[in-house]
């Protein structure tokens, strides 16, 4: 019995010793170490002439981005925040490991300045809490000149359904596509509107048909940091919001010598009128009301006919509603009442009696439309002023986009 117990005890010791030996061997095996994380910065170290709004993109492979700082040339910190790049979806750790580098973008609280040095420092941490740091010092562009365009309609203005959005630049725009891509239009009723360049310093926006009535429109011209070309850059961003009012479209028929006035879809007035005579015919096409003058001096010299010439004049008129920059108005003409409704005798204007002109004046707003048809004259064109937009076919209008 004692002998058997001793043998069992000895066997147990051997077994315990064997187990202890295996544990020692396993704990002595080397543990696999994580590969160092890599950090890649989209703006390379030493870059110059960088746009102050260029995305400061950071890609990390084999780890997680743990810290990002940006300082200016004097070492002062620049406040900002990190978010996934626009084309990146937030990913799990497993997805990040499978997909490789995950791109994120650091965005400043306020845009970076022109002509300034900045240093971007990004730190990433791998699975073993080891850090890797990437650094890029770059300098933003110093423009030869900066510019801010004018925008119409004005902020807070109410206009009619024919008023296009007009953006005017002080200098010719060399890179129209870059500028147009930073002009955005939103409206409470969406439209199919398109930008179209009328020349190197002017771009307009309109839908294929007149605007829907009673809507709100916002233009965002995010042009700061945009290269216009030839050394010119955007000075600042602008946002303009305006309203489209009631739909007022009038039809002035030079053949029947009448003007029909519509409020929405309802015909509210039919006025006898006199359009431009054979020597000075009115232009055909959709005219846009641009201004209203209770009293105005009509001066033929403003469109090239001297006042002292046989066809010259300098005449005071009342209730003048401007239709174009070539001298076309709807206005009171008491001297031609006998011809109104019968023949065309004006110098291109739409002549009405004083009481009818007063009614139309009070009814009208900038952006309303007067469509002149059946005149002996040519179609409204660029030669007739700054708003001939509706005389351009929709196909031609779309072709005027730099992003077509």
Residue pairs with C-beta under 8 A, 6 or more apart in sequence:
33 128
34 62
34 126
34 127
34 128
34 130
35 62
35 126
36 62
36 63
36 126
36 130
36 132
37 60
37 61
37 62
37 63
37 64
37 124
37 125
37 126
37 130
37 131
37 132
38 60
38 61
38 62
38 63
38 101
38 124
38 132
39 58
39 59
39 60
39 65
39 122
39 123
39 124
39 132
39 133
39 134
40 58
40 59
40 60
40 61
40 101
40 134
41 56
41 57
41 58
41 59
41 120
41 122
41 134
41 135
41 136
42 55
42 56
42 57
42 58
42 59
43 50
43 54
43 56
43 57
43 120
43 136
43 138
44 136
44 138
45 135
45 136
45 137
45 138
46 136
46 137
46 138
47 136
47 138
47 139
48 138
48 139
48 141
49 139
49 140
49 141
49 142
50 138
50 139
50 140
50 141
51 140
51 141
51 225
51 226
51 227
52 111
52 112
52 113
52 114
52 116
52 140
52 141
52 224
52 225
53 111
53 112
53 224
53 225
53 226
54 225
55 85
55 86
55 105
55 107
56 70
56 105
56 106
56 107
56 120
57 85
57 103
57 104
57 105
58 65
58 68
58 82
58 103
58 104
58 105
58 106
58 120
58 122
58 134
59 101
59 102
59 103
59 104
60 101
60 102
60 104
60 122
60 124
61 100
61 101
61 102
62 126
63 124
63 125
63 126
63 127
63 132
64 93
64 96
64 124
64 125
65 82
65 102
65 104
65 122
65 123
65 124
66 123
66 124
66 125
66 131
67 121
67 122
67 123
68 80
68 82
68 106
68 120
68 121
68 122
68 123
69 77
69 120
69 121
70 77
70 78
70 80
70 106
70 108
70 118
70 119
70 120
70 121
71 77
71 78
71 118
71 119
71 121
72 78
72 116
72 117
72 118
73 116
73 117
73 118
78 108
78 112
78 118
79 108
79 109
79 110
80 106
80 107
80 108
80 109
81 106
81 107
81 109
82 104
82 105
82 106
82 107
83 104
83 105
83 107
84 90
84 102
84 103
84 104
84 105
85 103
85 104
85 105
86 105
87 103
88 102
88 103
88 104
91 99
91 102
96 102
106 120
106 122
111 224
111 225
112 118
112 140
113 140
114 140
114 141
114 142
114 143
114 146
114 233
115 139
115 140
115 141
115 142
116 139
116 140
117 137
117 138
117 139
118 137
118 138
118 139
118 140
119 135
119 136
119 137
120 135
120 136
120 137
120 138
121 133
121 134
121 135
122 133
122 134
122 135
123 131
123 132
123 133
123 134
124 131
124 132
124 133
124 134
125 131
125 132
126 132
141 227
141 233
143 231
143 232
143 233
144 230
144 231
144 232
145 171
145 231
145 232
145 233
146 232
146 233
146 234
146 235
147 169
147 170
147 171
147 228
147 232
147 233
147 234
147 235
148 223
148 234
148 235
148 236
148 238
149 167
149 168
149 169
149 170
149 221
149 223
149 238
150 167
150 168
151 165
151 166
151 167
151 168
151 219
151 221
151 238
151 240
152 165
152 166
152 168
153 159
153 163
153 165
153 240
153 242
153 366
153 367
154 240
154 242
155 239
155 240
155 241
155 242
156 241
156 242
157 242
157 243
157 366
158 242
158 243
158 244
158 245
158 365
159 242
159 243
159 244
159 245
159 365
159 366
159 367
160 244
160 245
160 246
160 247
160 248
160 288
160 289
160 365
160 366
160 367
160 368
160 369
161 210
161 211
161 212
161 213
161 244
161 245
161 247
161 248
161 249
161 367
161 368
161 369
162 210
162 211
162 249
162 286
162 288
162 289
162 367
162 368
162 369
162 390
163 211
163 244
163 288
163 366
163 367
163 387
164 204
164 205
164 206
164 288
164 387
164 389
165 185
165 204
165 205
165 206
165 217
165 219
166 202
166 203
166 204
166 386
166 387
167 183
167 202
167 203
167 204
167 205
167 219
167 221
168 201
168 202
169 179
169 200
169 201
169 202
169 228
170 201
171 201
171 228
171 232
172 200
172 201
172 230
173 179
173 200
173 201
173 203
173 228
173 229
173 232
174 228
174 229
174 230
174 232
175 227
175 228
175 229
176 197
176 200
176 203
176 402
177 402
177 403
178 226
178 227
178 228
178 229
179 203
179 223
179 226
179 228
179 234
179 402
180 195
180 197
180 203
180 401
180 402
180 403
181 403
182 221
182 222
182 223
182 226
182 234
183 195
183 203
183 205
183 219
183 220
183 221
183 223
184 219
184 220
184 222
185 193
185 205
185 217
185 218
185 219
185 220
186 217
186 218
186 220
187 211
187 212
187 215
187 216
187 217
187 218
188 215
188 216
188 217
189 212
189 215
191 207
191 211
191 212
192 207
192 208
193 205
193 206
193 207
193 208
194 205
194 206
194 397
194 398
194 401
195 203
195 204
195 205
195 400
195 401
195 402
195 403
196 203
196 204
196 205
196 206
196 389
196 392
196 397
196 398
196 399
196 400
196 401
197 203
197 400
197 401
197 402
198 204
198 382
198 400
202 386
204 389
205 219
206 389
206 390
206 397
208 394
208 397
210 247
210 249
210 369
210 390
211 217
211 244
212 244
213 244
213 245
213 246
213 247
213 264
214 243
214 244
214 245
214 246
215 243
215 244
216 241
216 242
216 243
216 244
217 241
217 242
217 243
217 244
218 239
218 240
218 241
219 238
219 239
219 240
219 241
220 237
220 238
220 239
221 237
221 238
221 239
221 240
222 237
223 234
223 235
223 236
223 237
223 238
224 234
224 235
224 236
224 237
225 233
225 234
226 233
226 234
227 233
228 234
244 367
245 365
245 367
246 263
246 264
246 365
247 262
247 263
247 264
248 261
248 262
248 263
248 363
248 364
248 365
248 368
248 369
249 262
249 368
249 369
249 370
249 371
250 259
250 260
250 261
250 262
250 360
250 368
250 369
250 370
250 371
251 259
251 260
251 262
251 371
251 373
252 258
252 259
252 273
252 275
252 282
252 330
252 350
252 370
252 371
252 372
252 373
253 259
253 260
253 373
253 374
254 275
254 276
254 281
254 282
254 344
254 372
254 373
254 374
254 375
254 376
255 373
255 374
256 374
257 272
257 273
257 274
257 275
257 340
257 341
257 342
257 343
257 344
258 270
258 271
258 272
258 273
258 341
259 269
259 270
259 271
259 273
259 330
259 350
259 352
259 370
260 267
260 269
260 270
260 271
261 267
261 268
261 269
261 270
261 271
261 360
261 363
262 268
263 363
269 356
269 359
269 360
271 352
271 356
271 360
272 340
272 341
272 342
272 353
273 340
273 341
273 350
273 351
273 352
274 333
274 336
274 339
274 340
274 341
274 342
274 343
274 344
274 345
274 346
274 350
274 351
275 281
275 282
275 344
275 346
275 348
275 349
275 350
275 351
275 372
275 375
276 282
276 328
276 344
276 346
276 347
276 348
276 349
276 375
276 376
276 377
277 343
277 344
277 345
277 346
277 347
278 344
278 376
279 311
280 311
280 346
280 347
280 348
281 344
281 348
281 375
281 376
281 377
281 378
282 328
282 344
282 346
282 348
282 349
282 350
282 372
282 375
282 377
283 324
283 326
283 328
283 348
283 372
283 375
283 377
283 378
283 379
283 380
283 381
283 384
284 372
284 373
284 374
284 375
284 377
284 378
284 379
284 380
285 371
285 372
285 379
285 380
285 388
285 390
285 391
286 369
286 370
286 371
286 380
286 390
286 391
287 323
287 324
287 328
287 369
287 370
287 371
287 372
287 380
287 387
288 323
288 367
288 368
288 369
288 387
288 389
288 390
289 321
289 322
289 323
289 364
289 365
289 366
289 367
289 368
289 369
289 370
290 322
290 323
290 324
290 325
290 366
290 385
290 386
290 387
291 321
291 322
291 366
292 320
292 321
292 322
292 361
292 364
292 365
292 366
293 320
293 322
294 318
294 319
294 320
294 361
295 316
295 317
295 318
295 320
296 316
296 317
296 318
296 320
296 329
296 331
297 314
297 315
297 316
297 317
298 313
298 314
298 315
298 316
298 317
298 320
298 327
298 329
298 331
298 349
299 307
299 313
299 314
300 306
300 307
300 309
300 311
300 312
300 313
300 314
300 327
300 347
301 307
301 312
301 314
302 327
303 326
303 327
305 311
305 312
306 312
307 313
307 314
311 347
313 347
317 329
317 331
317 332
317 333
318 331
318 332
318 354
318 357
318 358
319 331
319 332
319 354
319 357
319 358
319 360
319 361
320 329
320 330
320 331
320 332
320 361
321 329
321 330
321 331
321 360
321 361
321 364
322 328
322 329
323 329
323 330
323 350
323 370
324 380
324 384
324 385
324 387
324 388
325 384
325 385
325 386
326 348
326 383
326 384
326 385
327 347
327 348
327 349
328 348
328 349
328 350
328 384
329 349
329 350
330 349
330 350
330 352
330 357
330 360
330 364
330 370
331 349
331 350
331 351
331 352
331 357
332 352
332 353
332 354
332 356
332 357
332 358
333 340
333 346
333 349
333 351
333 352
333 353
333 357
334 353
334 354
336 345
336 346
336 351
337 353
339 345
339 351
340 351
340 352
340 353
344 375
344 376
345 351
348 377
350 370
350 372
352 360
369 390
372 380
379 391
380 388
380 391
381 388
381 391
382 388
389 397
392 400
398 404
